[in-house]
Amino acid sequence: MTDHTPDIGRMSNEELADWLATDEAVDHLLAKATVLDGDVLTGIRQAHLARDRAEKELIESVAVARRNHLSWQAIGEQLGTSKQQAQQYFGRRIDA
């Protein structure tokens, strides 16, 4: 099986978030983990940082959508959630 792992360092936040949500990413990260604590902990840290980058990009995207008068309903639909949940979660983050 050929390793089709993208060059993570060259990926946009959106591309990274999309890739991290795939089974391919999970399989790749598990395959790269070793018994050595340092390597495993480095992998955890890298995944954590990637998740933080994706979360920041998502919050900024929602803020831009709201500044452009898009409804919480439309945003919630894109996130697969209700408008109330979207507004509850993102409202306080983009107003801060």
A tleap script that builds the chain and sets N, CA, C and O, in Angstrom:
source leaprc.protein.ff14SB
mol = sequence {
  NMET THR ASP HIE THR PRO ASP ILE GLY ARG
  MET SER ASN GLU GLU LEU ALA ASP TRP LEU
  ALA THR ASP GLU ALA VAL ASP HIE LEU LEU
  ALA LYS ALA THR VAL LEU ASP GLY ASP VAL
  LEU THR GLY ILE ARG GLN ALA HIE LEU ALA
  ARG ASP ARG ALA GLU LYS GLU LEU ILE GLU
  SER VAL ALA VAL ALA ARG ARG ASN HIE LEU
  SER TRP GLN ALA ILE GLY GLU GLN LEU GLY
  THR SER LYS GLN GLN ALA GLN GLN TYR PHE
  GLY ARG ARG ILE ASP CALA
}
set mol.1.N position { 0.833 -1.178 0.000 }
set mol.1.CA position { 0.000 0.000 0.000 }
set mol.1.C position { 0.880 1.244 0.000 }
set mol.1.O position { 1.799 1.360 0.811 }
set mol.2.N position { 0.606 2.151 -0.887 }
set mol.2.CA position { 1.393 3.375 -1.026 }
set mol.2.C position { 0.909 4.413 -0.025 }
set mol.2.O position { -0.292 4.540 0.214 }
set mol.3.N position { 1.828 5.142 0.549 }
set mol.3.CA position { 1.491 6.210 1.492 }
set mol.3.C position { 1.068 7.439 0.698 }
set mol.3.O position { 1.873 8.021 -0.028 }
set mol.4.N position { -0.200 7.834 0.835 }
set mol.4.CA position { -0.732 8.992 0.124 }
set mol.4.C position { -0.851 10.188 1.044 }
set mol.4.O position { -1.693 11.057 0.820 }
set mol.5.N position { -0.040 10.250 2.057 }
set mol.5.CA position { -0.121 11.333 3.014 }
set mol.5.C position { 0.299 12.646 2.379 }
set mol.5.O position { 1.378 12.748 1.796 }
set mol.6.N position { -0.568 13.656 2.495 }
set mol.6.CA position { -0.196 14.958 1.947 }
set mol.6.C position { 0.913 15.596 2.766 }
set mol.6.O position { 1.174 15.194 3.900 }
set mol.7.N position { 1.551 16.575 2.194 }
set mol.7.CA position { 2.569 17.334 2.907 }
set mol.7.C position { 1.847 18.294 3.848 }
set mol.7.O position { 1.435 19.380 3.440 }
set mol.8.N position { 1.698 17.897 5.084 }
set mol.8.CA position { 0.898 18.640 6.053 }
set mol.8.C position { 1.405 20.065 6.235 }
set mol.8.O position { 0.608 20.980 6.445 }
set mol.9.N position { 2.690 20.263 6.159 }
set mol.9.CA position { 3.254 21.594 6.337 }
set mol.9.C position { 2.863 22.573 5.245 }
set mol.9.O position { 2.936 23.786 5.441 }
set mol.10.N position { 2.449 22.055 4.096 }
set mol.10.CA position { 2.063 22.910 2.970 }
set mol.10.C position { 0.550 23.049 2.831 }
set mol.10.O position { 0.071 23.719 1.916 }
set mol.11.N position { -0.206 22.423 3.732 }
set mol.11.CA position { -1.658 22.442 3.635 }
set mol.11.C position { -2.230 23.706 4.266 }
set mol.11.O position { -1.691 24.231 5.240 }
set mol.12.N position { -3.328 24.182 3.696 }
set mol.12.CA position { -4.060 25.282 4.332 }
set mol.12.C position { -4.766 24.709 5.561 }
set mol.12.O position { -4.885 23.493 5.705 }
set mol.13.N position { -5.223 25.576 6.425 }
set mol.13.CA position { -5.955 25.117 7.604 }
set mol.13.C position { -7.182 24.304 7.201 }
set mol.13.O position { -7.493 23.288 7.822 }
set mol.14.N position { -7.871 24.754 6.165 }
set mol.14.CA position { -9.070 24.057 5.710 }
set mol.14.C position { -8.724 22.672 5.170 }
set mol.14.O position { -9.409 21.697 5.477 }
set mol.15.N position { -7.670 22.584 4.371 }
set mol.15.CA position { -7.240 21.294 3.839 }
set mol.15.C position { -6.820 20.355 4.965 }
set mol.15.O position { -7.129 19.163 4.940 }
set mol.16.N position { -6.116 20.902 5.948 }
set mol.16.CA position { -5.678 20.096 7.082 }
set mol.16.C position { -6.869 19.589 7.879 }
set mol.16.O position { -6.917 18.415 8.245 }
set mol.17.N position { -7.825 20.462 8.150 }
set mol.17.CA position { -9.022 20.056 8.893 }
set mol.17.C position { -9.779 18.967 8.144 }
set mol.17.O position { -10.223 17.992 8.751 }
set mol.18.N position { -9.929 19.124 6.833 }
set mol.18.CA position { -10.613 18.118 6.017 }
set mol.18.C position { -9.867 16.788 6.068 }
set mol.18.O position { -10.480 15.731 6.221 }
set mol.19.N position { -8.541 16.844 5.938 }
set mol.19.CA position { -7.754 15.615 5.944 }
set mol.19.C position { -7.814 14.926 7.303 }
set mol.19.O position { -7.942 13.704 7.375 }
set mol.20.N position { -7.722 15.709 8.384 }
set mol.20.CA position { -7.752 15.121 9.723 }
set mol.20.C position { -9.072 14.428 10.030 }
set mol.20.O position { -9.124 13.565 10.907 }
set mol.21.N position { -10.127 14.786 9.330 }
set mol.21.CA position { -11.435 14.178 9.545 }
set mol.21.C position { -11.593 12.849 8.805 }
set mol.21.O position { -12.635 12.206 8.930 }
set mol.22.N position { -10.600 12.429 8.048 }
set mol.22.CA position { -10.713 11.205 7.260 }
set mol.22.C position { -10.132 9.999 7.990 }
set mol.22.O position { -9.295 10.129 8.884 }
set mol.23.N position { -10.600 8.827 7.582 }
set mol.23.CA position { -10.035 7.586 8.116 }
set mol.23.C position { -8.579 7.442 7.701 }
set mol.23.O position { -7.771 6.875 8.436 }
set mol.24.N position { -8.241 7.960 6.516 }
set mol.24.CA position { -6.863 7.899 6.032 }
set mol.24.C position { -5.921 8.593 7.019 }
set mol.24.O position { -4.836 8.089 7.308 }
set mol.25.N position { -6.342 9.746 7.531 }
set mol.25.CA position { -5.503 10.490 8.479 }
set mol.25.C position { -5.319 9.703 9.767 }
set mol.25.O position { -4.210 9.604 10.293 }
set mol.26.N position { -6.403 9.149 10.263 }
set mol.26.CA position { -6.317 8.365 11.500 }
set mol.26.C position { -5.384 7.177 11.302 }
set mol.26.O position { -4.508 6.920 12.127 }
set mol.27.N position { -5.581 6.458 10.200 }
set mol.27.CA position { -4.722 5.300 9.916 }
set mol.27.C position { -3.257 5.713 9.804 }
set mol.27.O position { -2.372 5.039 10.329 }
set mol.28.N position { -3.012 6.822 9.117 }
set mol.28.CA position { -1.644 7.297 8.941 }
set mol.28.C position { -1.016 7.661 10.284 }
set mol.28.O position { 0.116 7.272 10.572 }
set mol.29.N position { -1.751 8.405 11.100 }
set mol.29.CA position { -1.203 8.837 12.384 }
set mol.29.C position { -0.953 7.646 13.305 }
set mol.29.O position { 0.039 7.626 14.033 }
set mol.30.N position { -1.834 6.666 13.280 }
set mol.30.CA position { -1.624 5.472 14.100 }
set mol.30.C position { -0.436 4.658 13.600 }
set mol.30.O position { 0.325 4.111 14.398 }
set mol.31.N position { -0.277 4.580 12.290 }
set mol.31.CA position { 0.841 3.824 11.718 }
set mol.31.C position { 2.176 4.484 12.044 }
set mol.31.O position { 3.183 3.796 12.210 }
set mol.32.N position { 2.193 5.808 12.138 }
set mol.32.CA position { 3.430 6.530 12.412 }
set mol.32.C position { 3.795 6.513 13.894 }
set mol.32.O position { 4.948 6.748 14.255 }
set mol.33.N position { 2.814 6.234 14.750 }
set mol.33.CA position { 3.087 6.202 16.187 }
set mol.33.C position { 4.002 5.006 16.496 }
set mol.33.O position { 3.857 3.929 15.919 }
set mol.34.N position { 4.919 5.220 17.397 }
set mol.34.CA position { 5.815 4.137 17.807 }
set mol.34.C position { 5.668 3.921 19.300 }
set mol.34.O position { 4.928 4.632 19.981 }
set mol.35.N position { 6.377 2.939 19.785 }
set mol.35.CA position { 6.338 2.630 21.202 }
set mol.35.C position { 7.046 3.703 22.017 }
set mol.35.O position { 6.785 3.853 23.211 }
set mol.36.N position { 7.921 4.434 21.390 }
set mol.36.CA position { 8.665 5.456 22.102 }
set mol.36.C position { 7.729 6.588 22.532 }
set mol.36.O position { 7.044 7.189 21.705 }
set mol.37.N position { 7.711 6.864 23.818 }
set mol.37.CA position { 6.815 7.889 24.353 }
set mol.37.C position { 7.008 9.233 23.659 }
set mol.37.O position { 6.031 9.920 23.362 }
set mol.38.N position { 8.245 9.611 23.400 }
set mol.38.CA position { 8.512 10.903 22.785 }
set mol.38.C position { 7.851 11.035 21.428 }
set mol.38.O position { 7.270 12.074 21.116 }
set mol.39.N position { 7.935 9.985 20.616 }
set mol.39.CA position { 7.315 10.014 19.296 }
set mol.39.C position { 5.796 10.074 19.392 }
set mol.39.O position { 5.148 10.821 18.659 }
set mol.40.N position { 5.242 9.291 20.291 }
set mol.40.CA position { 3.795 9.278 20.470 }
set mol.40.C position { 3.326 10.628 20.998 }
set mol.40.O position { 2.321 11.163 20.531 }
set mol.41.N position { 4.042 11.176 21.958 }
set mol.41.CA position { 3.663 12.470 22.510 }
set mol.41.C position { 3.808 13.578 21.478 }
set mol.41.O position { 3.009 14.515 21.457 }
set mol.42.N position { 4.816 13.480 20.625 }
set mol.42.CA position { 4.964 14.459 19.549 }
set mol.42.C position { 3.763 14.381 18.614 }
set mol.42.O position { 3.235 15.409 18.190 }
set mol.43.N position { 3.338 13.178 18.295 }
set mol.43.CA position { 2.160 13.003 17.449 }
set mol.43.C position { 0.911 13.597 18.074 }
set mol.43.O position { 0.098 14.220 17.391 }
set mol.44.N position { 0.765 13.401 19.377 }
set mol.44.CA position { -0.381 13.983 20.086 }
set mol.44.C position { -0.323 15.501 20.010 }
set mol.44.O position { -1.327 16.159 19.737 }
set mol.45.N position { 0.851 16.045 20.250 }
set mol.45.CA position { 1.013 17.502 20.218 }
set mol.45.C position { 0.724 18.059 18.825 }
set mol.45.O position { 0.060 19.088 18.696 }
set mol.46.N position { 1.213 17.395 17.795 }
set mol.46.CA position { 0.985 17.859 16.427 }
set mol.46.C position { -0.502 17.811 16.080 }
set mol.46.O position { -1.027 18.739 15.465 }
set mol.47.N position { -1.177 16.739 16.469 }
set mol.47.CA position { -2.614 16.629 16.203 }
set mol.47.C position { -3.383 17.709 16.964 }
set mol.47.O position { -4.333 18.293 16.441 }
set mol.48.N position { -2.966 17.965 18.191 }
set mol.48.CA position { -3.592 19.012 19.007 }
set mol.48.C position { -3.427 20.386 18.362 }
set mol.48.O position { -4.384 21.157 18.288 }
set mol.49.N position { -2.234 20.688 17.901 }
set mol.49.CA position { -1.983 21.971 17.242 }
set mol.49.C position { -2.785 22.097 15.948 }
set mol.49.O position { -3.314 23.164 15.639 }
set mol.50.N position { -2.870 21.006 15.198 }
set mol.50.CA position { -3.646 21.024 13.954 }
set mol.50.C position { -5.122 21.259 14.244 }
set mol.50.O position { -5.794 22.000 13.527 }
set mol.51.N position { -5.617 20.626 15.294 }
set mol.51.CA position { -7.015 20.832 15.677 }
set mol.51.C position { -7.254 22.276 16.090 }
set mol.51.O position { -8.271 22.869 15.729 }
set mol.52.N position { -6.319 22.844 16.845 }
set mol.52.CA position { -6.452 24.250 17.251 }
set mol.52.C position { -6.468 25.183 16.046 }
set mol.52.O position { -7.259 26.125 15.998 }
set mol.53.N position { -5.593 24.922 15.068 }
set mol.53.CA position { -5.575 25.740 13.850 }
set mol.53.C position { -6.905 25.649 13.118 }
set mol.53.O position { -7.441 26.660 12.664 }
set mol.54.N position { -7.432 24.441 13.006 }
set mol.54.CA position { -8.710 24.241 12.310 }
set mol.54.C position { -9.843 24.935 13.069 }
set mol.54.O position { -10.721 25.535 12.450 }
set mol.55.N position { -9.832 24.861 14.384 }
set mol.55.CA position { -10.866 25.522 15.196 }
set mol.55.C position { -10.815 27.036 15.022 }
set mol.55.O position { -11.855 27.682 14.896 }
set mol.56.N position { -9.626 27.598 15.015 }
set mol.56.CA position { -9.486 29.047 14.815 }
set mol.56.C position { -9.994 29.455 13.447 }
set mol.56.O position { -10.662 30.481 13.316 }
set mol.57.N position { -9.688 28.668 12.424 }
set mol.57.CA position { -10.160 28.980 11.078 }
set mol.57.C position { -11.680 28.880 11.008 }
set mol.57.O position { -12.327 29.702 10.358 }
set mol.58.N position { -12.252 27.882 11.670 }
set mol.58.CA position { -13.699 27.726 11.682 }
set mol.58.C position { -14.373 28.912 12.359 }
set mol.58.O position { -15.363 29.436 11.850 }
set mol.59.N position { -13.847 29.337 13.495 }
set mol.59.CA position { -14.402 30.496 14.205 }
set mol.59.C position { -14.323 31.741 13.337 }
set mol.59.O position { -15.281 32.511 13.272 }
set mol.60.N position { -13.204 31.946 12.677 }
set mol.60.CA position { -13.052 33.111 11.807 }
set mol.60.C position { -14.016 33.037 10.627 }
set mol.60.O position { -14.581 34.055 10.226 }
set mol.61.N position { -14.208 31.846 10.066 }
set mol.61.CA position { -15.142 31.684 8.956 }
set mol.61.C position { -16.568 31.999 9.386 }
set mol.61.O position { -17.317 32.631 8.642 }
set mol.62.N position { -16.943 31.565 10.571 }
set mol.62.CA position { -18.279 31.877 11.094 }
set mol.62.C position { -18.400 33.378 11.335 }
set mol.62.O position { -19.443 33.964 11.044 }
set mol.63.N position { -17.362 34.002 11.855 }
set mol.63.CA position { -17.393 35.456 12.083 }
set mol.63.C position { -17.584 36.201 10.765 }
set mol.63.O position { -18.361 37.154 10.697 }
set mol.64.N position { -16.885 35.775 9.725 }
set mol.64.CA position { -17.030 36.403 8.412 }
set mol.64.C position { -18.454 36.194 7.893 }
set mol.64.O position { -19.065 37.116 7.354 }
set mol.65.N position { -18.967 34.999 8.055 }
set mol.65.CA position { -20.339 34.722 7.614 }
set mol.65.C position { -21.337 35.640 8.323 }
set mol.65.O position { -22.243 36.180 7.687 }
set mol.66.N position { -21.178 35.814 9.616 }
set mol.66.CA position { -22.098 36.680 10.365 }
set mol.66.C position { -21.937 38.138 9.945 }
set mol.66.O position { -22.928 38.859 9.826 }
set mol.67.N position { -20.685 38.585 9.718 }
set mol.67.CA position { -20.478 39.969 9.258 }
set mol.67.C position { -21.125 40.204 7.894 }
set mol.67.O position { -21.468 41.333 7.543 }
set mol.68.N position { -21.284 39.128 7.138 }
set mol.68.CA position { -21.929 39.206 5.826 }
set mol.68.C position { -23.414 38.849 5.919 }
set mol.68.O position { -24.053 38.526 4.918 }
set mol.69.N position { -23.940 38.915 7.126 }
set mol.69.CA position { -25.371 38.766 7.389 }
set mol.69.C position { -25.940 37.393 7.050 }
set mol.69.O position { -27.131 37.268 6.765 }
set mol.70.N position { -25.096 36.365 7.079 }
set mol.70.CA position { -25.612 35.008 6.920 }
set mol.70.C position { -26.265 34.576 8.224 }
set mol.70.O position { -25.793 34.920 9.308 }
set mol.71.N position { -27.330 33.835 8.117 }
set mol.71.CA position { -28.119 33.451 9.299 }
set mol.71.C position { -27.457 32.326 10.081 }
set mol.71.O position { -26.643 31.569 9.553 }
set mol.72.N position { -27.828 32.237 11.346 }
set mol.72.CA position { -27.370 31.123 12.163 }
set mol.72.C position { -27.926 29.813 11.612 }
set mol.72.O position { -27.291 28.766 11.737 }
set mol.73.N position { -29.097 29.870 11.009 }
set mol.73.CA position { -29.687 28.684 10.389 }
set mol.73.C position { -28.768 28.153 9.280 }
set mol.73.O position { -28.469 26.960 9.230 }
set mol.74.N position { -28.323 29.055 8.393 }
set mol.74.CA position { -27.445 28.654 7.285 }
set mol.74.C position { -26.118 28.112 7.816 }
set mol.74.O position { -25.599 27.121 7.301 }
set mol.75.N position { -25.577 28.755 8.833 }
set mol.75.CA position { -24.310 28.308 9.417 }
set mol.75.C position { -24.488 26.940 10.073 }
set mol.75.O position { -23.673 26.038 9.878 }
set mol.76.N position { -25.554 26.796 10.847 }
set mol.76.CA position { -25.835 25.516 11.502 }
set mol.76.C position { -25.978 24.381 10.499 }
set mol.76.O position { -25.491 23.274 10.729 }
set mol.77.N position { -26.652 24.661 9.382 }
set mol.77.CA position { -26.814 23.632 8.347 }
set mol.77.C position { -25.456 23.175 7.810 }
set mol.77.O position { -25.251 21.980 7.597 }
set mol.78.N position { -24.537 24.102 7.593 }
set mol.78.CA position { -23.205 23.745 7.097 }
set mol.78.C position { -22.427 22.910 8.104 }
set mol.78.O position { -21.581 22.096 7.734 }
set mol.79.N position { -22.728 23.124 9.385 }
set mol.79.CA position { -22.024 22.405 10.442 }
set mol.79.C position { -22.745 21.126 10.862 }
set mol.79.O position { -22.243 20.367 11.692 }
set mol.80.N position { -23.918 20.892 10.289 }
set mol.80.CA position { -24.681 19.700 10.652 }
set mol.80.C position { -25.289 19.795 12.036 }
set mol.80.O position { -25.412 18.797 12.745 }
set mol.81.N position { -25.669 21.007 12.414 }
set mol.81.CA position { -26.230 21.218 13.745 }
set mol.81.C position { -27.388 22.204 13.645 }
set mol.81.O position { -27.693 22.699 12.560 }
set mol.82.N position { -28.022 22.485 14.752 }
set mol.82.CA position { -29.127 23.429 14.750 }
set mol.82.C position { -28.607 24.862 14.797 }
set mol.82.O position { -27.457 25.111 15.161 }
set mol.83.N position { -29.481 25.799 14.421 }
set mol.83.CA position { -29.082 27.209 14.495 }
set mol.83.C position { -28.815 27.607 15.947 }
set mol.83.O position { -27.932 28.422 16.215 }
set mol.84.N position { -29.573 27.037 16.882 }
set mol.84.CA position { -29.371 27.359 18.293 }
set mol.84.C position { -28.005 26.895 18.783 }
set mol.84.O position { -27.303 27.628 19.479 }
set mol.85.N position { -27.635 25.670 18.413 }
set mol.85.CA position { -26.330 25.158 18.842 }
set mol.85.C position { -25.194 25.950 18.206 }
set mol.85.O position { -24.193 26.240 18.860 }
set mol.86.N position { -25.347 26.298 16.938 }
set mol.86.CA position { -24.313 27.094 16.257 }
set mol.86.C position { -24.167 28.450 16.935 }
set mol.86.O position { -23.054 28.901 17.202 }
set mol.87.N position { -25.284 29.091 17.210 }
set mol.87.CA position { -25.237 30.411 17.841 }
set mol.87.C position { -24.683 30.330 19.253 }
set mol.87.O position { -23.907 31.190 19.670 }
set mol.88.N position { -25.077 29.298 19.993 }
set mol.88.CA position { -24.564 29.139 21.355 }
set mol.88.C position { -23.051 28.951 21.363 }
set mol.88.O position { -22.340 29.587 22.142 }
set mol.89.N position { -22.571 28.079 20.494 }
set mol.89.CA position { -21.150 27.760 20.485 }
set mol.89.C position { -20.310 28.900 19.930 }
set mol.89.O position { -19.317 29.299 20.538 }
set mol.90.N position { -20.707 29.423 18.772 }
set mol.90.CA position { -19.872 30.413 18.095 }
set mol.90.C position { -20.175 31.846 18.512 }
set mol.90.O position { -19.296 32.705 18.446 }
set mol.91.N position { -21.390 32.111 18.935 }
set mol.91.CA position { -21.770 33.481 19.275 }
set mol.91.C position { -20.844 34.113 20.301 }
set mol.91.O position { -20.384 35.240 20.122 }
set mol.92.N position { -20.578 33.393 21.359 }
set mol.92.CA position { -19.695 33.950 22.408 }
set mol.92.C position { -18.235 33.994 21.974 }
set mol.92.O position { -17.460 34.799 22.489 }
set mol.93.N position { -17.857 33.143 21.038 }
set mol.93.CA position { -16.469 33.132 20.561 }
set mol.93.C position { -16.190 34.265 19.574 }
set mol.93.O position { -15.088 34.812 19.559 }
set mol.94.N position { -17.165 34.618 18.762 }
set mol.94.CA position { -16.926 35.671 17.788 }
set mol.94.C position { -17.231 37.050 18.361 }
set mol.94.O position { -16.808 38.060 17.799 }
set mol.95.N position { -17.956 37.103 19.465 }
set mol.95.CA position { -18.238 38.386 20.110 }
set mol.95.C position { -17.151 38.791 21.088 }
set mol.95.O position { -17.114 39.929 21.556 }
set mol.96.N position { -16.257 37.841 21.396 }
set mol.96.CA position { -15.206 38.108 22.396 }
set mol.96.C position { -14.132 39.011 21.858 }
set mol.96.O position { -13.181 39.331 22.570 }
savepdb mol mol.pdb
quit
